[in-house]
């Protein structure tokens, strides 16, 4: 069976950051959450030939990178982290999933790194406790549109890539973004810009909530084009925010792919 390492079409600088999108999605559901399987070293699964699934390997962390990923989880709002695993499993489908200890139970450098992380967290615990992650941007999603994308393949096949391209454009500028379910579209007032890739299936209440959000002076960008086009429009939206901060005039309107940019203030907030 083929071995999936990571998406090699993504820029090298972004390949180990794509998982942050799932932290943003969790935060959009609940501001309080824990990461129950924080990666603790080289990891993957084998034996997929038995159930028809491909084997896979996650990116291997370099020394210091495991701490970086942990702090990224904390910066994205995680209140707790559990490493997976403690001991590397010497058998079975997860034998490639390395823990803080080697397969023969010797201490690995990863254990020392986890110890250093604990010491760092202890030093700043007073500052971290009681804080929350505040985002100025949001990406909407819902299961109806995700299901529709699997049926309508002409543009639907680009839905996930569109979503990721928008997330990448924001992430590479260190702008915090929440992945928010459409069912919460009546709580968008705190966001200064909202993206909605592949918005094909909407109810009347959904439209009313989105219309009210835009009429309140904020900006919504809908992406239905190719991933590269969606990323370009996202970058234009971010550039427009910067231009507005510099005092340049930006036309007030709702953004759609290929149309004029709207009026909004876009500020990077977060812990």
N, C-alpha and C positions, 0 to 999 in steps of 0.2 A: 504494500500500500504506500502511496506517496506520503512524504513527511512535510507537514506544514510548519515552517519556522516563523515567519511573519510576512506582512504584506510588503514585498520588495518594490512595489510601485510607489510607495511613500518615500519622501525624503528621509535620509538617514537620521537627521536630527529629530524627526518626529516619530520614528517607529516605536520607541518605547514609551511614548506619551499618549498613544491612541486610547489606552485603557482608561485614561482620566475621564474620557467621555462617559464611561459607566458610573464613575463617581459623581459626575454632574447629574446624571440621570437619577441616581439614588437620592441626591440632595434635592432634586426637584420634587420628589415624592415626600421626603421627610428630612428636615434639617439635622436630625439626630440619627446617626447610624454607626455601625461597626463594620470593619473589614474582617471577615472571618477566615480568609485564606490569603494573607499577605505573602507574596512570593519570597521565599527564603533562599534562593539560589537557582541554579540551572533546573529547569522543570519541563515536564512533558508527559505524554502518555503513549504507551505502545500496546499492541495486541488488538488494534481496531479491526484487523482482518476478520476477527471472530464475529463482529456485529456490523460490519460494513462501513464503519467510520474510519477516516484517515488518522494515522498517527500524527502527533504534533509535538513541537518543541517551542517553548517560549524563549524570548531573548535571554541570554545569560548575563546576569549583572556583573559588572566589573567591580573591583574593590571600591567601596564608597557609594556605589549605585543603589545598593539595597537600602541604605539610609536615605538616599535621595527619593526613592519611590515611597518610602514610609512617610517622609515629611510631606511629600506630595499628597498622600492620602489625608494627612492631618490638615494640610492647607485647604483641601477640598471639603473639610467639615467632619471628617471621621472622628468619633469620640473614643474609639478603641481599635486596637490592632491585634490580631492573632496570627502568628507566623504559621505557614503551612509548608514544611513540616518541622517537628522537633528533631526526629531521627530520619535520615534518608532510608527509604524502604528498600530492602535488599532483594525483593521478589515481587512478582505480579506486574500488572499493567502500569503501575506508577513507580516502577523502579528507577525511572529517569527523573523522578521528582525529588530533588535534593533538599535536605533539611538543614538545620543549624549544625547538626552533627553529621560526620561522614557515615558511609554505609557500615563501617566497622565500629561506629560509635566513638571515634576519636573526635576531639574538638576541631571544628573547622574555623577558618578565619571569619566565617559568617557569624559564628557565635560571639566572637569578640566585637564584631560590628554591631550586633544586636545589643550587646552590653553598652557600647558607646552611645547608641541611640537612646537607651533607657536613661543614661546619665544626662543626656541633653534634654530629654523631655522633663526630667525631674527639675532641672535648673529653670525651665520656663513654664512649669506647670501653673504657677500663680497667674501668669499672663494668659495662658491658654484656657483655663477653666472659665466656663460661662460665656465664651465667645461663640460667634457663629459666622459663617461665610456669607457675605453680602455681594450679590452680583447685579450688574447693571444691564446685562443682556440675558436673553432666554431663547432657547430653541424648542419649539412646540413639536409634539408628536402624539399620535394616538394609534390604537390597534386597528381601527377601521381603515385608516390610510395605509398602515403597514401591510395589512392583508390585501388591500386593493392593489398595492404595488406589485404583489406577487401574481396578480391576475392580469393587470394591464401592463404588459411588459415593454411597450414602446418607450415610455418614459419611466415606468415603474422600476425598470432594472437599474436606474440611476439613483433611486431614492437614498439608499444607504451612503453611496459615494457623495451625493449632494450634502447630506447631513454632516458627514465627516469633513468635507471640504470647508464648510462654514465653521465647524468647531476648530479646525486647524487654523483658519485665518484669525480667529479670536485668540486661540491658545498661544500661537507664536508671538502675539503681542502682549501676552501675559494679562489678558482681560478675562475675568471670571465670568462664566456663563452657566446658567442652570438649564438642564433638560427638563421641560415642564410638560406633563400630560395635558392634552386639550381639555380634559374635564375640569382643569383649574384655570381655564381661560378667563374666568371672571375675577381672577386675582392677579392681573398683569400690571396693575398701576405702578408697582415698585420698579418695573423694568423700563429702561429708556429706549430700548430697541428689542424687537422680537423677530426671529426668523421662523419660517414655517415651510420647510422643504416638502414638496409633493403634497400640497394641500388640495386634494381632489374631492374628498368626501366630507361635507360639512352639514350640520343641522342648522335650522333657523336660529336657535339660541347661540350656537357657536359663532355665526355671522354677526349677531347682535353684539356679542362680547368683543369680538375683534374690531368691529366698527366703532364701538364706544372707546376702545383703547386708542385707535388712530385719531378719532375726533378729539380726544383729550390732549393732542399735541405730540404724541409719541410716534414711533415709526415701526412699521411692519414690513419685512421683506419676504416675499414668497418666491421660492426657487423651484422651477419646473424645467430648467434647461439641463445641458450637459454639466457634469461636475466642475469642469474648468470654468464654465460660464458662471455657475453659482458661486464659485470661490472668488471670481473676479468681482461680482456684484457685492459680495460680502466685504471685500477689500475696499471697494469704492465707498461703501457705507461707513466703514471705519475711518477712511480718509476724510469723508465729509464731516464726521464728528470732530476730527482734529482741526479741520478748516474752520468750523464754527467756533471752536475754542480760541482760534487765532483772530476771530472777529470778522471772518469772511462770510458773505451772505450765502445761505443755502435755501433753496426753494422748499416751501412747505407742501408736502404731498405724501401719499402712501407710496412706498417703493414696491415695484414689481420688477421681475427680471427684465432688464433692458430699458426700463423707464427711469424717470428722473428720481433723484434722491430726496428723501424727506427731511424735515426739520427735527432735530433731536439733539440732546446733550448726552454724551457717552463718556462715562467716567469709570476707570478701573477701581473697584472697591473690593475688599475682602481681607480676611485674616491670613 
